[in-house]
């Protein structure tokens, strides 16, 4: 049996690109458009998800602005840990996994914030 190597030249953009989201009250996170999404919100934001397939994992890096802005995900997205922090210059790392892509999709997500100490 021969071995096949997968290189970045054959991986779709959805797995190797970053997309800067435009701040808005409602944002659609298109799972097919990028692997990493960045956002600096200027208001409370409600997300919807599209073009997801079971097993897809997406990353949101949201920069805190020093306000009290909130994030809302679809009702079938279940938080498994962490808390969003909108404090100034805080970087929130949100990982979202699609665990069911049926007519009633299910997502799991976790939130972590940047730690100033680089020691693992």
KAKAZI-V37872 format. One record per helix or strand. SS is the DSSP state (H for helix, E for strand). FROM is the first residue (numbers start at 1). LEN is the number of residues. If there is no record, write none. Layout:
BEGIN
ss->{SS SS}
from->{FROM FROM}
len->{LEN LEN}
END
This chain:
BEGIN
ss->{H H E E E E E E E E E}
from->{8 13 18 26 36 45 57 71 77 91 106}
len->{3 3 3 5 4 6 7 2 5 10 8}
END
